Amino acid sequence: MNLKNLINAGLGGTKVDLVLKNARVIDVASHNIFITDVAINEGIVVGFGDYQAKEAIDLRGKYLAPGFIEAHIHLESSKLTPDEFCRVIIPKGTTTIVCDPHEIANVHGLAGINYILRAGKYMPINIFVMVPSSVPATKLETSGAMIDAGIISELNRRKCVIGLAEMMDYAGVLSGEMEIIKKIDVAKYHRVDGHAPGLTGKRLCAYITAGIYSDHECTTKDEGAEKLRDGMYIMARAASSAKNLSQLLSLVTPENSRRFMLIRDDVDPYDLKKQGDLNYLLKQAVSLGIDPITAVQMVTINPGDYFNFKKIGLIAPGYCADLVVLSDINDFRVESVFKDGRLCAQAGELIDNIQAPKDNSLPRNSINIKINSLSGLKVPVEGESLKVIGLIPDQIVTNKLIVEPKIINNEVVADIKRDILKIAVVERHHASGNIGVGFIRGMGLKSGAIASSIAHDSHNIIVVGTNDVDMKKAVLEIIKIRGGQVVVRHDQVVSSLSLPIAGLLSDKKVDDVIKEDMEVIKAAQALGSNLSNPFMTLSFLALPVVPMLKITDKGLVDVDKLTIVPLMS
């Protein structure tokens, strides 16, 4: 990029590379739409109006928006490799992603983060990384690796690293735990994202005072209002499991709208391809009453300003020509996408040929289990009442239930009639033999078991079932396929999806992943579950930083107290 040439192009002193004629430019800086020609040279917008160009494309009055910015996503949740993930989202208008790779970091540590960073160099998309702050999320689970303040400090020197990702260990923040304070301190010149479900009052104020700027875990209007009042940016989420747009967007006013962003967070491959990425969230936001330009601000200038992106987030001279052509601003149908002034997607198809770097690989077998630990699935009777995890539809928070247990031969067992099933987490990184066992209501299985090596955030093996035989068989099949998702019935494998990269990602194309993913989902539903995606729901039940009850390889976790609690009392 030659600055002198750009200035000359802006003056009209030379033919520019491209002019997009008759565009309805969505001006997110002034909340306006105006019709003009947009001049682009060397990948940069250099001016509006009458310019001579080497190439001209007549948009015929179609809308032109800045490229969409995904402000918080765990791309690993798509089960796709980074290159395949980008093949899906670029035609949907996303030209920048801010990735928190804490899923793969929990398995492979720094090597996992480097895997994402290296991949980003080869993509026609901006991939920025927020360094995972909480690997592991707490000391109440066993991860495959640890990311300490020293590693965070080292990563912060890299060009595409822009901050510290969601600070999940809010208890560590509030107690002033030294390692947590060090992590925040080494990132003090960058953004630090939050993760504070249900945090209120003085505890919330103290958390924010630590230097944490945003939150994406709000689930109610009141919670969002308090965090907004206390100065936080609100990332309103529409993930595959957690859907909070309707609650949070009801807070939006013309005065506060610049403090909101729309995010996907965790999205499965089917939703990503069939629903869309941020284009889908824009459609949802408008259907909930948000002004279309305001909605576009939430995926462009708002995250651009939040992350202090200098040349990304609006259409203006001097800004990168990352642009999305839209046929309308109600359904947000994406017609074409430009990255750095070059057409890279049209009519829903990627034009650019993305090549994954050949030297970018990770070990293909990350499953390391002590087999005899599976004998620990039995639950002896040690009290009169049983603590049970209670599912809440379309949320990753859970209820804390107290029930009378079903007992057979002095063992607590699943009670299918009451939809109370056994759930377990088996440590899979160090062959420690750790196994945590509990009970859950709401999965709906009438027979069999399902298991997965995707179990946020440490990604041990999580299994739920109606009986121990099928649960054990499911875990053994996960080992056999080197990670993935499995459905078992009558001690037979009914369906499986192999995820050999870190036990999180497939090495196949998106359509193949979707096909296999839908097969295991349908197989799980055939066991009786009425959940839209039982595996996505299952994957969040081991996350000990989202209330109220969760299960890890160390046992049942009371998230409010951040402690392991006995199953029975």
N, C-alpha and C positions, 0 to 999 in steps of 0.2 A: 504494500500500500504506500503510495507516494503522496504526501500531504500537499505538495505544490500542485500536482496534477488534479487532486480532488478540488482544491480551491479554484483552479482554472475551469474545471468542469462545472462547478457551482455558478461561476460567472457566465457560463455559456460560451466560453472561449474555445471549446472543442466538442466534438460529438461524444455524448455519453454512451456507455455500453448498452443501456436499456431505458426505455420510457414505458411506463404503464399508463395508458391513456384512459381518460374518462372514468377515473376511479372515484368511488364514494369513500373517501378516506375517513376512517374512524379516528378522530383526534382525541385520544384518551387524556391528553394534557389539559385540554380546555372543555372536555365533555361536549363535543360537537361533531358534526359530520359535514364535510364540504367536498364538492366535486372539483377535481383537478387532475392534471397529469403529474406523475411522480417520476423524477429523473434519478437514475442509479448509475454509479460509476465505481468500478473496483470493489463491488460488494457493499457500497455505502450509499444511502440516500443523500443526494447533493442538492436537490431543490424541487420546487413545485412550479408548474406552469409550462411555458413553451420552450422546449429544448430539442435540439437536433440530436438524433440517436442512431447508433448502428443497428439497433433492433427496436421495434415498437410492438407492443401488444395492447390491443383495444379491449378494455375490460367491460365496455358497454354499460356503464353505470353500476356494475357490481361493487360490493363492499370490499374495502381493503383494510384489514386489521393488522396490528403488529403480531409477529409470531407469538404463539402462546407459551407462557412460562409455567411449568409444573414446579411449584415451590416446595413440595415435600412428597417424595415418593421412595418406596423401597421396590426397585425394579425386580428384585428377586422374587417377589410375591407373584409375579406373572408366570413364573416357572420357565421363563425364556432367557436365553443368553442375551447379553447386551445388544449385539448386532440384530438379533431377531426382534427384540423389544423395539428397537428404533425403526425397523421396517414396518412395524404396526402403527406406531404413534405419529411418525412424521406426516403421512398422508392425512392425518386428522388435525393437523395444524400446529402441533407441538414442535417448537424449534429449540427450546431450552428446557433441560430438566435439572433440578437440584435434587441430587440423590443422597439418601442416607443408606450406605451399604452395610448396615449393622447386621443384617441377616447373614451374609457371607462372611463378615468379620467375626461373628460369633463362632463360626466353624473353622475358618482358616486365618483369622487375625489379619496382620498387615498384608500377607500374601493375597487375601481376599479383596482388600481395598485396592491393592495395586492391580488386580485383575480388572476391576471396574475402571480405574484411571487409564490403564493402557488401552482398553477397548474404546474409550472416549476419543482417543486421538484419531481414530479411523472412521468416525461417523459424521455424516452431514447434519450435525445437531450439536448444540452446546451441552456438554455434560459437565456439570459442576458437582463437587462432592462436599458434603458436610461430614466432618470426621465423626464417627460414632463416639458418643460420650459415655456410653454405658454398656461396655462389653466386658463382663456380663451386665445385665440390667440391675441385678442386685446379687448379694452373696447367698441368696436363698435358692440358687440353681447352679448347675455346673455347665459352663460353656467350654467350647473347644479351644478358646484362646482368650487373651486379655489385651485390651488397648489401654495403656497407661498414659500419664501426662507427657512422658518423654516421647512416645510415639506420636501423640497429638501435636507436640511442638515441632517435631520433624516434618510431619505432613503439612502443617500450616505454611511451610516455606514453598510449597508447590503451587504452581500457577492456577490450577483448576480447583484448588481447595479453598473454600470461602467461609468456613465457620465451623462451629461445633453443633452437631446434630442433637436432636431432642434429649434434654437432660432428664432421663427417666428416673434416676435415683433421687427423687425429691426429698426423701428422708435423709439421705446423705448430705444434701444441700443444707437442709434445715438444722441438722446436727453439727454442721461445720466439719464434716469428715475431711481429713487433710488431703487425700488423693482427689476427692471431688473438687475441693477448692483449688488445687493445683491445675486441674483440667480447665476450669473456668478461667483461671488467671492466664494460662498460656494462650487462651483464645480471646482475650479481652479486647483486642482490636478488630475482631470479627463479630458477626452475628452469632448468638447462642440461642438455639431454638428450645422451646419448652415442651414439656409433657407432664401435665399436672391435672389429671382427672379428679374432679371433686374437691380440689384444693380451694379453700375459701379463707376469708378473714385475715388475721395476722400471719397465718402460715403462708397464704398466697402472697401477701405483701413482702414477707421475708424472702420468699422464693424469687420474686421479681427483683428485689433489691440486689440479689446476687449477680444480676446482669443478664437475666433471661427475658427475651423480648416477645415471644409468641407462644401460642398454644393451639394444638389441633385436636385436643381430647375433650373439648366441651360437648356435653350431650344434652344440655337443657338451655332454655332461653335465659333463665336467671343466672346460671353459671357463666354463660357468655357475656351477659351484661356486666357482671362484676369484674371479669377479667378485662373487658373493654374499658371500663371506668378506671381500672387500676393501671392502664397504659399499655396493655398487651395488644399485639396484632392477633387477629382471629383467623386461623386457617380453617375454613368450613369444609368439611370432608364428605365426600360421597364415594366410599370404598365399596368393595364387594360385600363386606360384612357390616361395617359401621357406617350408618347413613344419618348424617346430622344436618343436612342443608335446611330442611324445613324449620327446625328449631332455631337455628342461628341466623338465617337470612331474614327472619322476621325482626331482627334487631336493626337492620340496615336503614339508615337515613341519609339524605344528601350530605349532612354534616359529618357523619362518621364512616362513610362508605370506603374511604381510602385506607382504612385500617383492616379491611377484609381481603382475604385471598381464597380462591377455590382450589382444592387439592384432591388427588386420588388416593394417596397414601398407600394402600394395599389393594391391588386389583387383580383378579384372576384373568387368564388369557381369553376366556369366552367373553367376559364383560368388556375387556379392553378392545377386542376386535369387533364385536357385534354392537355394543352400545356406543363405544367411542372413548376418547380420552377427555381432555378439557372441553372439546366441542360438545360433548354430552353434558358436562356440568353446566356449561353456559345455557344450553337448552333448558335444563332443569331449573336453573336460577331464574330465567325469564318466566317460566311457567309458574314460579312461586311469587311473581310480582316484581322482580327486580328489573329496573330499567335496563335495556340492552347495552347501552354504552357503559353504564355502571358495572354491569356484569363483565364486559370486556376489560374494563380497568382491573378487575379482580384477578385476571390471568395475564396481565401485561405490565402496566405501569406500577401497580401496587406491589407485586413481588419484585419488579425491577428496582423500585425505590428502596424497598425493605432490604434487599441484598446489596444495594449500592452499585448496581450495574450501571456503568457509565454510558454504554451505547446500545443497550437492549431495553425494549419495553414500550417504545412508541415510534411512530412514523414521523420523522423530522430530519432536517439536514444534519449530517454528522453521525446519524445513528445507523447501525447495521441494517441492511435491507433484508431482514427476516420478516416475511410478509405472508399473510393468509388471505386468499381471495374467497369471499363468501357470497353465496347466492341470496342470502337473506340473514336477518339478525333476530329471528325468532327460533327457527330450527337449527340455525348455524350449520348449514350444509357447506362443507369445505369443497371448493372446486379445484383449487390449486394452491401449492405452497412454494414459496421462494426462500432459500437459505443463502445469505450473503449475495443476494441479487441473482441467484441462479435457480431456475425452475428445477425443483427436486421431486415434486409429487404432483400428480394431476388425476382427476376423476377417481380418487381413492386408491391410486396405485403409485408406488414409489418408482421414480425414474432413475435415480442414482443407483449404482451398483455398490452395495455395501460389502466390503470384504473384512471378515474378522481377522485380526492379526494371528498368524500361524504360531507365533512364539508365546501366545497368551493362553496358558492352560493351568489347570489345577489338578491335584490328584483325584482319580476317579473312584476311589473307595474311601469314604470318610466315616464309615460305620464300624465302630469298634466297641463291641458289647461283650460283657461277661455273661455267657449263656446261662449259667446256673442262677443268675439273679432273677430269672423269670419265675422261680419257685416262690418268690416274694409276693406274688399276686394274691395269695390268700390273706384274708382279713379276719383275725380272731376277734371274738366278742370281748370288749373292754369297757362296756358301759351300757346305759339304757337308751340313750338317744344318739342319733347319727347326724353329723354335719354333712350337708349336701350342696354342691354347686348348682345354682338355679340359672338356667339360660334365660336371656331376655332377647326376643326376636330383633334382628337387625342391629344389635349392639354387641360390643365386646366386653362391656361391663356385665357382671353377673350378680345374682342375689345370693344371700346367705340363708340357707334353709336348715331347719332342725326337724328331723322326722324320726319316727320309730323304725328301727331297722328290721329287715327280713333276715331271719336266722335259720340256718340249716346245719345240723351237726356242729354246733358251736362256732360257726363261721358266718360272717355277714356276707350276704350274696345279693346279686342284682334282683330287683323286684320289677319285672317287666310290666305287670298290670298297672303299677304306679309310675311307670317310665323312669325308674331309678336304676341307672346302669353303673357298672364298675368302670372306672377310668384310671389309667396308670401312665406314668412317665418313666421311661427307661433311659438311663444315661448312656450315650452312644459315642462319646469322644475319647475317653480314657480307660474304658473297661473297668470302671471303679466298682461296678456291681450295685450302684445306687438305683433304687426303684421307689418311686412315690406312688401310693395307691389311695384312691378316694372314690367318691360316688357323685353322680351328676343326674339332674332331671332336665329333660327337654330335648334330648337327642332323638328319641322316638324309635330306636331299634327294637324290633320284636324278636330278632334272632341274630346270631353271628357277631362279628366284630369288624371294626375298621381301624386302621393304623396309618400313621404318617411320620415321616422324618422332618416335616415342616411343623415346628412347634415353637412359636415366638417366645422369647427371642434367642434362647440358647440352642434351639433346634435339636433337642433330644428326641427320642421316639415317643410319640404319644399314641395311646390306644384306648378305645372304648368298646365295651361289648357286653353281651348278655351272659357270657360264660368264660371261664378261664382257658378252656381248651382252644377256643377260637381266637382269643386274645393272644395267647402264646404263639399260635400258628401265624397270626398276622405279623407279629414282631419278627419271627424267623424269616418270613418272606421278605420283609424290608431289608434284612441283612443280605439275603440271596440276590436281590435286585440292586444292591448297592445304594439304597435310599430311594424313597418314593412314597407312594400311597397304595394301600392294599385293602381289599374287601374279602372277608372270609366267612363261609357259612358251612356248618357241619364238618369242620376241620379240612375244608377244601378252599383253595384260592379261587374266588369267583371272578375277580378283576384286579388289575394292578397297573400302575403308572410308574415307570422307572425315571428317577431323577438322579443320575449318576454324578452330576457336578455339585459337590458339597452336600448332596442329599436334598438340594433345593431346586436345581435347574435341570431341564431336559436339554439334550443336544440336538433335538429335532426341530423342524420347521413349525411355525405357529399352528397351521391347520392340523398337523399331526398331533401336536400337543393338545389342542382343543378337543380333537376326536377322542384321544385316550383319557383326557380329563373328564369329558362328559360321560364316558363309559364307566369310570369309577364312581362318579357322582350318582349316576342312575343305578348302579349296583348297590350303592349305600342306601339310596332311597327305596330300592326293592326290599331291603331288610326292614323297612318300616318308617324310616326317617322322612318327615315332611319338610325338612329344611331345604332351602334352595341350593345350598352348597354345604353339605355336612362337613366336608374336609376343611373348608375355610373357617367355619365355626370352631371346629376342633382345634385348629392351629393356634387360636388365641387363648385357649384354656390353660396354657402353661405360662402365661405372661404375668409375673408376680408384681407388676406395677400398675395394673388396671383393676380397680375394685370389682367384687368384694372378696370372693373366694376363688383361688386358682390352685393348680396342682403342678409341682415341679418334681424333679428326681429326688428332692430332699423331703418331700411330703406335701401336705395340705397347707396352703398359705392363706392367712388372714391378711389381706392387703392393707386394710386400714391400720392394723397393728404392725405390719411388716414383720411377721413372725410365723414360724411353723407351729401349727396347732394340732392337737390330737383329733382323730376322726370322731371319737366317741366321748361321751361324758355321762 
